[in-house]
Amino acid sequence: MEGSVFVSRRHMAVRIWCAMLAVALIAAAATAGAEKKVIVAMEALVNCQDCASVGTLNLGKARPLPGARVVVTCRDHRGRVVLYQVGKADDNGYVFAELYTTTMRGGYFDPAEACAARLLTSPDERCGTATDVNGGVQGSPLRFQNTTVPGQYADIDVYAAGPLAFRPPDCLPKTSTQS
């Protein structure tokens, strides 16, 4: 009797082990066939341009603008907005906004061709006028920087815009007669 109980317990353990192995192999086969998703993201720096540089593209003395908002707009081949995403700058003026998708109505779009970043709002009233430095007003096209952040379930392709800048509202732009 005791021997048959021992044999049935061993038999049961082998069956459980085989079942666990089968489940693991099925799960591995299912995930091996599944493609990893690719998420698209945009990064940019937002600064406050100093008055001495207003009217130029110079951001050498600019300071980061925490809390500034940047909007990324992507359009289809007919000019219709297919994606609108707002990103907020961190304490260093760095904006990182996930765009989540590059598909629209059954097709694919290239963010470098279809998307642009624009300045939206500044939290600092002393530096609240948007400039067109690097397309901050008209739209800064996204550039693929060959940066992909690998993840377990999705990779993130990072596109860059800017750097972008606001300026103080009371600064006068440089003219050719000013030095």
SEVO-529810 format. One record per residue (C-alpha): residue in three letters; x, y, z; residue number from 1. Coordinates in Angstrom, 1 decimal. Layout:
<pt><residu>ALA</residu><px>X</px><py>Y</py><pz>Z</pz><num>NUM</num></pt>
...
END
This chain:
<pt><residu>MET</residu><px>0.0</px><py>0.0</py><pz>0.0</pz><num>1</num></pt>
<pt><residu>GLU</residu><px>2.7</px><py>2.4</py><pz>1.0</pz><num>2</num></pt>
<pt><residu>GLY</residu><px>4.6</px><py>1.8</py><pz>-2.2</pz><num>3</num></pt>
<pt><residu>SER</residu><px>1.6</px><py>2.6</py><pz>-4.4</pz><num>4</num></pt>
<pt><residu>VAL</residu><px>1.0</px><py>5.9</py><pz>-2.5</pz><num>5</num></pt>
<pt><residu>PHE</residu><px>4.6</px><py>6.8</py><pz>-3.1</pz><num>6</num></pt>
<pt><residu>VAL</residu><px>4.4</px><py>5.9</py><pz>-6.8</pz><num>7</num></pt>
<pt><residu>SER</residu><px>1.2</px><py>7.9</py><pz>-7.3</pz><num>8</num></pt>
<pt><residu>ARG</residu><px>2.7</px><py>11.0</py><pz>-5.6</pz><num>9</num></pt>
<pt><residu>ARG</residu><px>5.7</px><py>10.7</py><pz>-7.8</pz><num>10</num></pt>
<pt><residu>HIS</residu><px>3.5</px><py>10.2</py><pz>-10.9</pz><num>11</num></pt>
<pt><residu>MET</residu><px>1.5</px><py>13.2</py><pz>-9.8</pz><num>12</num></pt>
<pt><residu>ALA</residu><px>4.6</px><py>15.4</py><pz>-9.4</pz><num>13</num></pt>
<pt><residu>VAL</residu><px>5.8</px><py>14.4</py><pz>-12.9</pz><num>14</num></pt>
<pt><residu>ARG</residu><px>2.4</px><py>15.2</py><pz>-14.4</pz><num>15</num></pt>
<pt><residu>ILE</residu><px>2.4</px><py>18.7</py><pz>-12.7</pz><num>16</num></pt>
<pt><residu>TRP</residu><px>6.0</px><py>19.3</py><pz>-13.9</pz><num>17</num></pt>
<pt><residu>CYS</residu><px>5.1</px><py>18.3</py><pz>-17.5</pz><num>18</num></pt>
<pt><residu>ALA</residu><px>2.0</px><py>20.5</py><pz>-17.4</pz><num>19</num></pt>
<pt><residu>MET</residu><px>4.0</px><py>23.5</py><pz>-16.2</pz><num>20</num></pt>
<pt><residu>LEU</residu><px>6.6</px><py>22.9</py><pz>-18.9</pz><num>21</num></pt>
<pt><residu>ALA</residu><px>3.9</px><py>22.7</py><pz>-21.6</pz><num>22</num></pt>
<pt><residu>VAL</residu><px>2.4</px><py>26.0</py><pz>-20.4</pz><num>23</num></pt>
<pt><residu>ALA</residu><px>5.8</px><py>27.7</py><pz>-20.4</pz><num>24</num></pt>
<pt><residu>LEU</residu><px>6.5</px><py>26.4</py><pz>-23.9</pz><num>25</num></pt>
<pt><residu>ILE</residu><px>3.1</px><py>27.6</py><pz>-25.2</pz><num>26</num></pt>
<pt><residu>ALA</residu><px>3.6</px><py>31.0</py><pz>-23.6</pz><num>27</num></pt>
<pt><residu>ALA</residu><px>7.1</px><py>31.3</py><pz>-25.1</pz><num>28</num></pt>
<pt><residu>ALA</residu><px>5.8</px><py>30.4</py><pz>-28.6</pz><num>29</num></pt>
<pt><residu>ALA</residu><px>3.0</px><py>32.9</py><pz>-28.4</pz><num>30</num></pt>
<pt><residu>THR</residu><px>5.2</px><py>35.8</py><pz>-27.4</pz><num>31</num></pt>
<pt><residu>ALA</residu><px>7.9</px><py>34.8</py><pz>-29.9</pz><num>32</num></pt>
<pt><residu>GLY</residu><px>5.5</px><py>35.2</py><pz>-32.7</pz><num>33</num></pt>
<pt><residu>ALA</residu><px>4.1</px><py>38.5</py><pz>-31.4</pz><num>34</num></pt>
<pt><residu>GLU</residu><px>5.8</px><py>41.6</py><pz>-32.6</pz><num>35</num></pt>
<pt><residu>LYS</residu><px>7.0</px><py>44.2</py><pz>-30.1</pz><num>36</num></pt>
<pt><residu>LYS</residu><px>5.1</px><py>47.4</py><pz>-30.4</pz><num>37</num></pt>
<pt><residu>VAL</residu><px>6.9</px><py>50.6</py><pz>-31.2</pz><num>38</num></pt>
<pt><residu>ILE</residu><px>5.8</px><py>53.8</py><pz>-29.3</pz><num>39</num></pt>
<pt><residu>VAL</residu><px>6.8</px><py>57.1</py><pz>-30.7</pz><num>40</num></pt>
<pt><residu>ALA</residu><px>7.9</px><py>60.0</py><pz>-28.4</pz><num>41</num></pt>
<pt><residu>MET</residu><px>9.0</px><py>63.6</py><pz>-28.8</pz><num>42</num></pt>
<pt><residu>GLU</residu><px>11.6</px><py>65.4</py><pz>-26.8</pz><num>43</num></pt>
<pt><residu>ALA</residu><px>12.5</px><py>69.1</py><pz>-26.7</pz><num>44</num></pt>
<pt><residu>LEU</residu><px>14.1</px><py>71.7</py><pz>-24.5</pz><num>45</num></pt>
<pt><residu>VAL</residu><px>12.2</px><py>74.9</py><pz>-23.7</pz><num>46</num></pt>
<pt><residu>ASN</residu><px>14.1</px><py>78.0</py><pz>-22.7</pz><num>47</num></pt>
<pt><residu>CYS</residu><px>13.6</px><py>81.6</py><pz>-21.8</pz><num>48</num></pt>
<pt><residu>GLN</residu><px>15.7</px><py>83.6</py><pz>-24.2</pz><num>49</num></pt>
<pt><residu>ASP</residu><px>17.5</px><py>86.7</py><pz>-22.7</pz><num>50</num></pt>
<pt><residu>CYS</residu><px>16.6</px><py>90.1</py><pz>-24.1</pz><num>51</num></pt>
<pt><residu>ALA</residu><px>20.1</px><py>90.6</py><pz>-25.6</pz><num>52</num></pt>
<pt><residu>SER</residu><px>19.5</px><py>87.7</py><pz>-27.9</pz><num>53</num></pt>
<pt><residu>VAL</residu><px>15.9</px><py>88.4</py><pz>-29.0</pz><num>54</num></pt>
<pt><residu>GLY</residu><px>15.6</px><py>88.5</py><pz>-32.7</pz><num>55</num></pt>
<pt><residu>THR</residu><px>18.4</px><py>86.0</py><pz>-33.2</pz><num>56</num></pt>
<pt><residu>LEU</residu><px>18.6</px><py>82.2</py><pz>-32.9</pz><num>57</num></pt>
<pt><residu>ASN</residu><px>21.1</px><py>82.5</py><pz>-30.0</pz><num>58</num></pt>
<pt><residu>LEU</residu><px>20.1</px><py>80.6</py><pz>-26.9</pz><num>59</num></pt>
<pt><residu>GLY</residu><px>23.6</px><py>80.8</py><pz>-25.3</pz><num>60</num></pt>
<pt><residu>LYS</residu><px>22.4</px><py>82.8</py><pz>-22.3</pz><num>61</num></pt>
<pt><residu>ALA</residu><px>18.9</px><py>81.3</py><pz>-22.2</pz><num>62</num></pt>
<pt><residu>ARG</residu><px>17.6</px><py>79.6</py><pz>-19.0</pz><num>63</num></pt>
<pt><residu>PRO</residu><px>15.4</px><py>76.5</py><pz>-18.8</pz><num>64</num></pt>
<pt><residu>LEU</residu><px>11.7</px><py>77.2</py><pz>-18.5</pz><num>65</num></pt>
<pt><residu>PRO</residu><px>10.1</px><py>74.6</py><pz>-16.1</pz><num>66</num></pt>
<pt><residu>GLY</residu><px>6.4</px><py>74.0</py><pz>-16.6</pz><num>67</num></pt>
<pt><residu>ALA</residu><px>6.3</px><py>75.3</py><pz>-20.2</pz><num>68</num></pt>
<pt><residu>ARG</residu><px>3.9</px><py>73.4</py><pz>-22.5</pz><num>69</num></pt>
<pt><residu>VAL</residu><px>4.6</px><py>72.2</py><pz>-26.0</pz><num>70</num></pt>
<pt><residu>VAL</residu><px>2.1</px><py>70.7</py><pz>-28.4</pz><num>71</num></pt>
<pt><residu>VAL</residu><px>2.8</px><py>68.1</py><pz>-31.0</pz><num>72</num></pt>
<pt><residu>THR</residu><px>0.4</px><py>68.0</py><pz>-33.9</pz><num>73</num></pt>
<pt><residu>CYS</residu><px>0.5</px><py>65.4</py><pz>-36.6</pz><num>74</num></pt>
<pt><residu>ARG</residu><px>-1.4</px><py>65.7</py><pz>-39.9</pz><num>75</num></pt>
<pt><residu>ASP</residu><px>-2.4</px><py>63.2</py><pz>-42.6</pz><num>76</num></pt>
<pt><residu>HIS</residu><px>-1.9</px><py>63.6</py><pz>-46.3</pz><num>77</num></pt>
<pt><residu>ARG</residu><px>-5.0</px><py>65.8</py><pz>-46.5</pz><num>78</num></pt>
<pt><residu>GLY</residu><px>-3.8</px><py>68.2</py><pz>-43.7</pz><num>79</num></pt>
<pt><residu>ARG</residu><px>-6.3</px><py>66.8</py><pz>-41.1</pz><num>80</num></pt>
<pt><residu>VAL</residu><px>-5.0</px><py>66.6</py><pz>-37.5</pz><num>81</num></pt>
<pt><residu>VAL</residu><px>-4.7</px><py>63.0</py><pz>-36.6</pz><num>82</num></pt>
<pt><residu>LEU</residu><px>-2.8</px><py>63.4</py><pz>-33.4</pz><num>83</num></pt>
<pt><residu>TYR</residu><px>-2.6</px><py>66.3</py><pz>-30.8</pz><num>84</num></pt>
<pt><residu>GLN</residu><px>-0.5</px><py>65.7</py><pz>-27.8</pz><num>85</num></pt>
<pt><residu>VAL</residu><px>0.7</px><py>68.2</py><pz>-25.1</pz><num>86</num></pt>
<pt><residu>GLY</residu><px>3.9</px><py>67.8</py><pz>-23.1</pz><num>87</num></pt>
<pt><residu>LYS</residu><px>5.0</px><py>69.7</py><pz>-20.1</pz><num>88</num></pt>
<pt><residu>ALA</residu><px>8.6</px><py>70.7</py><pz>-19.3</pz><num>89</num></pt>
<pt><residu>ASP</residu><px>10.3</px><py>69.4</py><pz>-16.2</pz><num>90</num></pt>
<pt><residu>ASP</residu><px>12.5</px><py>71.5</py><pz>-13.9</pz><num>91</num></pt>
<pt><residu>ASN</residu><px>15.3</px><py>71.5</py><pz>-16.5</pz><num>92</num></pt>
<pt><residu>GLY</residu><px>13.0</px><py>72.6</py><pz>-19.4</pz><num>93</num></pt>
<pt><residu>TYR</residu><px>13.0</px><py>69.1</py><pz>-20.8</pz><num>94</num></pt>
<pt><residu>VAL</residu><px>9.8</px><py>67.9</py><pz>-22.5</pz><num>95</num></pt>
<pt><residu>PHE</residu><px>9.1</px><py>64.2</py><pz>-23.2</pz><num>96</num></pt>
<pt><residu>ALA</residu><px>5.7</px><py>63.4</py><pz>-24.7</pz><num>97</num></pt>
<pt><residu>GLU</residu><px>4.7</px><py>59.9</py><pz>-25.8</pz><num>98</num></pt>
<pt><residu>LEU</residu><px>2.7</px><py>60.1</py><pz>-29.1</pz><num>99</num></pt>
<pt><residu>TYR</residu><px>1.6</px><py>56.4</py><pz>-28.6</pz><num>100</num></pt>
<pt><residu>THR</residu><px>0.8</px><py>55.6</py><pz>-32.2</pz><num>101</num></pt>
<pt><residu>THR</residu><px>1.9</px><py>56.1</py><pz>-35.8</pz><num>102</num></pt>
<pt><residu>THR</residu><px>-1.1</px><py>54.6</py><pz>-37.4</pz><num>103</num></pt>
<pt><residu>MET</residu><px>-4.2</px><py>56.3</py><pz>-38.7</pz><num>104</num></pt>
<pt><residu>ARG</residu><px>-7.2</px><py>55.0</py><pz>-40.5</pz><num>105</num></pt>
<pt><residu>GLY</residu><px>-5.4</px><py>51.8</py><pz>-41.5</pz><num>106</num></pt>
<pt><residu>GLY</residu><px>-2.2</px><py>53.5</py><pz>-42.7</pz><num>107</num></pt>
<pt><residu>TYR</residu><px>1.2</px><py>54.4</py><pz>-41.2</pz><num>108</num></pt>
<pt><residu>PHE</residu><px>2.7</px><py>57.9</py><pz>-41.0</pz><num>109</num></pt>
<pt><residu>ASP</residu><px>6.3</px><py>59.1</py><pz>-40.5</pz><num>110</num></pt>
<pt><residu>PRO</residu><px>6.5</px><py>61.5</py><pz>-37.5</pz><num>111</num></pt>
<pt><residu>ALA</residu><px>9.4</px><py>63.3</py><pz>-39.2</pz><num>112</num></pt>
<pt><residu>GLU</residu><px>7.1</px><py>64.1</py><pz>-42.2</pz><num>113</num></pt>
<pt><residu>ALA</residu><px>3.7</px><py>64.5</py><pz>-40.5</pz><num>114</num></pt>
<pt><residu>CYS</residu><px>4.4</px><py>66.1</py><pz>-37.1</pz><num>115</num></pt>
<pt><residu>ALA</residu><px>5.6</px><py>69.4</py><pz>-35.7</pz><num>116</num></pt>
<pt><residu>ALA</residu><px>6.1</px><py>70.8</py><pz>-32.2</pz><num>117</num></pt>
<pt><residu>ARG</residu><px>4.9</px><py>74.3</py><pz>-31.2</pz><num>118</num></pt>
<pt><residu>LEU</residu><px>5.2</px><py>76.4</py><pz>-28.1</pz><num>119</num></pt>
<pt><residu>LEU</residu><px>1.8</px><py>76.4</py><pz>-26.3</pz><num>120</num></pt>
<pt><residu>THR</residu><px>2.1</px><py>78.2</py><pz>-22.9</pz><num>121</num></pt>
<pt><residu>SER</residu><px>4.7</px><py>79.5</py><pz>-20.5</pz><num>122</num></pt>
<pt><residu>PRO</residu><px>4.0</px><py>79.4</py><pz>-16.7</pz><num>123</num></pt>
<pt><residu>ASP</residu><px>6.3</px><py>82.5</py><pz>-16.3</pz><num>124</num></pt>
<pt><residu>GLU</residu><px>4.6</px><py>85.8</py><pz>-17.2</pz><num>125</num></pt>
<pt><residu>ARG</residu><px>8.0</px><py>87.4</py><pz>-17.2</pz><num>126</num></pt>
<pt><residu>CYS</residu><px>8.9</px><py>85.1</py><pz>-20.1</pz><num>127</num></pt>
<pt><residu>GLY</residu><px>5.6</px><py>84.4</py><pz>-21.8</pz><num>128</num></pt>
<pt><residu>THR</residu><px>6.0</px><py>85.5</py><pz>-25.5</pz><num>129</num></pt>
<pt><residu>ALA</residu><px>6.7</px><py>82.7</py><pz>-27.9</pz><num>130</num></pt>
<pt><residu>THR</residu><px>9.5</px><py>83.1</py><pz>-30.3</pz><num>131</num></pt>
<pt><residu>ASP</residu><px>10.0</px><py>81.3</py><pz>-33.7</pz><num>132</num></pt>
<pt><residu>VAL</residu><px>13.5</px><py>80.2</py><pz>-32.7</pz><num>133</num></pt>
<pt><residu>ASN</residu><px>13.8</px><py>76.7</py><pz>-34.4</pz><num>134</num></pt>
<pt><residu>GLY</residu><px>10.1</px><py>76.9</py><pz>-35.4</pz><num>135</num></pt>
<pt><residu>GLY</residu><px>8.6</px><py>77.4</py><pz>-32.0</pz><num>136</num></pt>
<pt><residu>VAL</residu><px>5.6</px><py>79.4</py><pz>-33.4</pz><num>137</num></pt>
<pt><residu>GLN</residu><px>5.4</px><py>78.1</py><pz>-37.0</pz><num>138</num></pt>
<pt><residu>GLY</residu><px>6.1</px><py>74.5</py><pz>-36.1</pz><num>139</num></pt>
<pt><residu>SER</residu><px>9.4</px><py>72.7</py><pz>-35.4</pz><num>140</num></pt>
<pt><residu>PRO</residu><px>9.6</px><py>69.5</py><pz>-37.5</pz><num>141</num></pt>
<pt><residu>LEU</residu><px>10.4</px><py>66.4</py><pz>-35.6</pz><num>142</num></pt>
<pt><residu>ARG</residu><px>13.8</px><py>64.8</py><pz>-36.3</pz><num>143</num></pt>
<pt><residu>PHE</residu><px>14.6</px><py>61.1</py><pz>-35.7</pz><num>144</num></pt>
<pt><residu>GLN</residu><px>17.8</px><py>61.0</py><pz>-33.7</pz><num>145</num></pt>
<pt><residu>ASN</residu><px>18.4</px><py>57.3</py><pz>-34.1</pz><num>146</num></pt>
<pt><residu>THR</residu><px>17.5</px><py>56.9</py><pz>-30.4</pz><num>147</num></pt>
<pt><residu>THR</residu><px>15.4</px><py>53.9</py><pz>-29.5</pz><num>148</num></pt>
<pt><residu>VAL</residu><px>14.7</px><py>53.1</py><pz>-25.9</pz><num>149</num></pt>
<pt><residu>PRO</residu><px>14.2</px><py>49.3</py><pz>-25.6</pz><num>150</num></pt>
<pt><residu>GLY</residu><px>11.4</px><py>48.0</py><pz>-23.4</pz><num>151</num></pt>
<pt><residu>GLN</residu><px>10.0</px><py>44.6</py><pz>-22.5</pz><num>152</num></pt>
<pt><residu>TYR</residu><px>6.7</px><py>45.0</py><pz>-24.4</pz><num>153</num></pt>
<pt><residu>ALA</residu><px>7.4</px><py>48.0</py><pz>-26.6</pz><num>154</num></pt>
<pt><residu>ASP</residu><px>10.4</px><py>50.0</py><pz>-27.9</pz><num>155</num></pt>
<pt><residu>ILE</residu><px>10.2</px><py>53.8</py><pz>-27.9</pz><num>156</num></pt>
<pt><residu>ASP</residu><px>11.5</px><py>55.7</py><pz>-31.0</pz><num>157</num></pt>
<pt><residu>VAL</residu><px>12.5</px><py>59.2</py><pz>-29.8</pz><num>158</num></pt>
<pt><residu>TYR</residu><px>12.1</px><py>62.2</py><pz>-32.1</pz><num>159</num></pt>
<pt><residu>ALA</residu><px>13.5</px><py>65.6</py><pz>-31.3</pz><num>160</num></pt>
<pt><residu>ALA</residu><px>12.3</px><py>69.2</py><pz>-31.8</pz><num>161</num></pt>
<pt><residu>GLY</residu><px>13.8</px><py>72.5</py><pz>-31.1</pz><num>162</num></pt>
<pt><residu>PRO</residu><px>15.3</px><py>73.7</py><pz>-28.8</pz><num>163</num></pt>
<pt><residu>LEU</residu><px>12.4</px><py>76.1</py><pz>-28.4</pz><num>164</num></pt>
<pt><residu>ALA</residu><px>12.2</px><py>79.5</py><pz>-26.6</pz><num>165</num></pt>
<pt><residu>PHE</residu><px>9.9</px><py>82.0</py><pz>-25.1</pz><num>166</num></pt>
<pt><residu>ARG</residu><px>11.1</px><py>85.6</py><pz>-24.4</pz><num>167</num></pt>
<pt><residu>PRO</residu><px>10.3</px><py>88.4</py><pz>-22.0</pz><num>168</num></pt>
<pt><residu>PRO</residu><px>7.3</px><py>90.4</py><pz>-23.4</pz><num>169</num></pt>
<pt><residu>ASP</residu><px>9.1</px><py>93.8</py><pz>-22.9</pz><num>170</num></pt>
<pt><residu>CYS</residu><px>12.2</px><py>93.0</py><pz>-25.1</pz><num>171</num></pt>
<pt><residu>LEU</residu><px>12.6</px><py>94.7</py><pz>-28.4</pz><num>172</num></pt>
<pt><residu>PRO</residu><px>14.0</px><py>92.6</py><pz>-31.3</pz><num>173</num></pt>
<pt><residu>LYS</residu><px>17.4</px><py>93.5</py><pz>-32.6</pz><num>174</num></pt>
<pt><residu>THR</residu><px>17.5</px><py>95.6</py><pz>-35.7</pz><num>175</num></pt>
<pt><residu>SER</residu><px>20.4</px><py>96.1</py><pz>-38.1</pz><num>176</num></pt>
<pt><residu>THR</residu><px>21.2</px><py>99.6</py><pz>-36.6</pz><num>177</num></pt>
<pt><residu>GLN</residu><px>21.6</px><py>98.1</py><pz>-33.1</pz><num>178</num></pt>
<pt><residu>SER</residu><px>24.9</px><py>96.6</py><pz>-32.1</pz><num>179</num></pt>
END
